[in-house]
């Protein structure tokens, strides 16, 4: 957040410390890290020997400070997963290089029980006086823990941290107004059924990941006892028709079963918004009179006739004497589903027990909590 003469020396001190060695070997910096020393990149990895760490220290001791530009930081830290330092670097750049001045929403720290609102103020000039509070409010009331502001109070610094308890079923809203502008910040309820923070309840997504892999990357069962899937605590469910008692999906839709999407395609309904004057689809898009959301429709084959029967390239029942093309003689023997041997230039017939388009298989999951 602040430019300082000691930044380079502080970074060098960290790289020289046992803390950095511990962080590196624990994987905090990913599998490897490249540090530019005197313009020469020095790479160190989590599995490197103590000798390699000693070589790094020797190189660092040969310089009085470590200069590193923004481009080097981006290149070095860009592949590091979820480290607080890289997050802080990105946040710092966002604030420093944002056009204009005034209040800027920072990244709130949210846990299951609390929220720390982070608000930055960027002055228009070094002589710009600090803002004076004209209104401060937390809703719902009674959730403020620390950092509260009073009317006529001057902000103490460019960063304001306000800690609140997190309600279970209500969104937490902070409102701050000053003589130099204001800001509103919101943290969604931990158990809100209509929370917009993440994907809404009832949303269906497709994924290449099987359920075990999906559970891992989404932390799907982190609130479930024993870390196993439960309908009232897990966030997602496979779309396999299973019951989901006591889930938010059930409370919102009054449906106790998840839609079963195994082996079927998803098809849009005729009317999405009954309040909009959109003409319902008819004709080639199917018969929609009885369709409701989640309803199953069996496969079928549209009634049709063949105008140019000489192009039918499959044997069906009794052969007609018009070689080389074979077709079913409509008078007499019923259709006999035997594989065709004459393709008439249209490719070999593909015979199966269903009618289907070209497709690939994926997993479907639905948000339930």
N, C-alpha and C positions, 0 to 999 in steps of 0.2 A: 504493500500500500504506500510505502514511502521510499524515496531514493535516499540511499545512505552511503557514506564513504567506506563503511566497514563491511559492506555486503560480501565483497570478494574474499576478505580475510576470514569472515565468519564461515563461508562455504569451505574454504581450505581447512579451517579448524575442524569442521565436521568430517571431512574426508580423512583427516589424520586420526580421528578418534576411534576407540573400540566400538562405539555406538554404530558408526557407519559399517564397520566390519560385520557386526551382529545383524544389522538391517539387511546388508547385502546377502549374507548367507541364509537368512530366513526367507528370502524371496521378495522382500518389500519393494525392491527395485527391478523386479522381473528376473530373467535369467542372466542378464548382463547389463553393464552400463559403460558408456564411453565418456571419458573426461578429457577435455582438451587442455594439455599442459604445455606451455610455450609454443602453442600452435600445432602440437603433435598429439593426435588422439591416443589415449591410454585406455584400453579396454580391460574391465575387471568383471568376473563372473561369479555367480553364487557358489559354484563348485570349484573355484580356484583354490590353490594351496596357500598356506600361510606365507610362503616365499613370494608369491605374486602380490599379496597385500603389502609385504615388506618393500617390494620394488616400487609400489605406488607411493608409499610413505617417503621413500628416498627421493623420488622425483618431486613430490610436493615440498619437501624440506629445502629443495634447491631454489625455490621461489618464495618471495615475501608475501605475495598475494595471488589469488586466482581470479583472473578476469574471464568472464564468460558472457557472451552476448545472447540476445534473445533467440537468434536462429539456432545457436548451439543447444540452448535449453529445449527448444521445440524438438530438435532432432534427437536429443538424448532421452528426453522424458516422454516423448510422444507415444512410445510403445509400453510404457509402464502402466500396469493395470491398477486403477483405484487407489492411488497413493495420495495422501493428504497434501504432500508438497506440490505435486503436479496440479491438483485441484486448486490449491491456493495460488499457484502461478497463473493459471487460466483466469481465475476470478480477479486477480490483481490487474492483469492486462485489460480485462473487460472494463474495469472501473477507470483505469488510467487513460485509456484511449477512447473512452466513450465521448462523443461530441456533446457539447453543452455543459451545463452545470445544474446543480440542484440535487434533489433526493434520488437515490438509485437503490432499487431492490437488490439485496444480496441473497446469497444462498442460505435459506433457513436450515438450521439443524433440527431434525425431527426424530424423536424416538417414540416408542409406544405410549409413553406416559407424559412427555413434555415436548415443547417446541421453543427453540431459541430463535426469535426473529432477528435478522441481521439487516440493518439499514445503514446505508452510506450517504454522506453529504459531500458533494464536490463543489467547493466555492468557485465563483466566477473569476476571482483574482486572489492573490495572497493577502490583500487587505480587506477582503470581504468579511464582515462580522459574522459570528456564529448565529444560527437561527434561534428565535425565541418561540417557545411553545404557546400556541393559542388554543389548542384542543388536543386531548389525548384520550383514547378510549379503547377498551378491550371488551369484545363480546364473544361468548356470554360473560357476564360479570362474575367476579369472584375467582377467576382463573389466573390472575397475575401473581407471579412469584417474586420476581425481582426486575429492576431496571425501569420501573414506572416513572413517568414524567408528569410534571405539574404545570399548570398554566403559568405563564410568565417566566418559566425556567429556561435558561439558555443551555443549549446542547453543549456537553463537555468536550466533545471531540468529533472527528469526522466519521467515526464508527459508533453506532448505537446498538447495543444488544439488550433485548427484552425477553425474559424467560417466563413462560406460562405453562400451567398444567394443561394437558390435552384432553378435552372432553371426549367421551366415548361415542356419542351419537350426534354431536353438533359441531359444525365448522367453527374454527377459531379465527376471528377477524380483528386485526389491529388497525386503528386509524390514527394518524399523526398529522396535525396541521400546525404550521408555524408562519411567522411573518415573511418567510422566504419560500413558501410552497409547502406541499405535504405529500403524503404517500399512504396507500392502503395495502396491507399485506394479509394473505389468507393462508391458513393451514387447514386441510380437510380433516374431518373427523376420522378417527381411527376405525370406527365401525359404521361409517355413514353408508347407507344403502344407495344413495344417489351421488356418491363422491365422484367428482370429475378429475381427480388427481391422476388416476390410472384408467385403464380400459373399463368401461361401464359394465355392470352386471348384465349378463345375458348376451354379451358379445361373443361370437364364434370366430376363431382363427384357425388357419391351417398351418401345419408345421412338419418339417422333415424329422423332428426329434421324436423318439419314442417316449412313453410316459415317464420312465425313469430319468432319461436325459432332460426332459421338459421340467420335471420336478426340481432337478438340480439347478438349472439356469434361472428359473423363476422363483426359487426359494418357496415353492408352492406349499410345503407342509411345515414351515418354520413355526407356526403357531399351534400345530396339532400335537397332542400328547404323544411322545415317543417318536415324533417326526414322521408318522405314517399318515396316509390320506384319510381325512374325515370330512363328511359333507358340511359340517357346521364351522370348520376352521380353515380348511384348505381353500386357496383362491380359485383354482381351476379344476375342472373335471373333464375326463375324456367324454366325447359325445358317443356314448355306447348304450344309452338308454337306462343307465343305473338310477336308483332312487337317491334323492338328495334331501332328506328330511332336515329341518331346522336350518336350512341354508338361506341366504339372502335372495337367491334365485327363486326359491319357493315362496318367500314372503312377497316378492315383487310381482311374480307372474301367477301365483296360486297353482303352479304345476309342481307335482312331486317327483316327476321323472324327467331326466335329461333327454333331449331329442337324440334318437339313435341314427347316426349318420354313417354307420358302417356299410360300405358297399353301395352308397347312393350318392346322387348329385344334389346340390342345393339349388333350389329354384325360387326366384323372386315371386312374391305375391302380387296380386293385381292392384291393390290399393294400399299405399304406405301411409298416407295422411288423409283421413276422411274429411278434413276441414278445408282441403284445397280443391278447387274445381278442375281436377285433372280427369280427362275422359278415360273410363276403364278400358283396358285392352280386350279385344274380342278376336274371333276368327282364329288365325294361325297360332296365336299364343295360348290356345287351350281353353277348356271349360273351367271357369273359376268359381262357379256358383257355390260350391260346397267347401272351398279351401279355406282353412284357418292356419295361423302360424303354428308350425310344428307338426302339421298333419302329414301322414305318409300317403304317397301315391304310387301304385304299382306300375310296372312297365307295360307298354302296349305298342301296337303297330298300327299305324294309320291305314284305314281302308283305302284301296287304290286299284287302278287297273293299268295294264300295259298296252300302250298304243302300238308300239312296234315290237310285236312278239318275237320277231326274228332275232332280237338282241338279248333275249333271255338266255343266260349262259349257264344255267344249272339244270340238271335232270330233276324233274318233279313228276314222279309217278310214271305213267305210261308214255313212252317216247312217241313223238310224232315223226313221220317220215320226211322231214325236210332237212336232211344233213347238209352242212356240218352242224347247223344250229339245232339244239334240242329244246323243246318246250313241253309243258304239261298240256295234254289234250283235255280241254275243259269238259268234254263230254265223256263220261266213262269213269275210269279209275280215279279214285281220290288222290290228292297230293301225297307224295311219298318223299320225305325229307332225306334224300341221299345226296352225298357230295357230288358237285358237278365236275366234269372232266373237260368241258369245252368252254374256253374263256372268251372266244370271239373278239380277242384283242383288247379286252377290258381288264385283264389281270385275273389271277386265280381267285375263285370265290372263297370268302372267309366265312365258314360256317360255325355257329356257336349256339348256345342255348338262350341267348339274349341279344337284343338289339342295342348297340352302344356306339358312341363316338370314340375317337382316339382319346386316350387319357393317361394320366400318371397317378399313382397312389400316394396319398399323404395322410397324416393324422389330423383329426379335428378335435379342438378343445374349446370349452365354453367357460366363461367367467361366472362363478357362482357365489363368491364372497368378496 
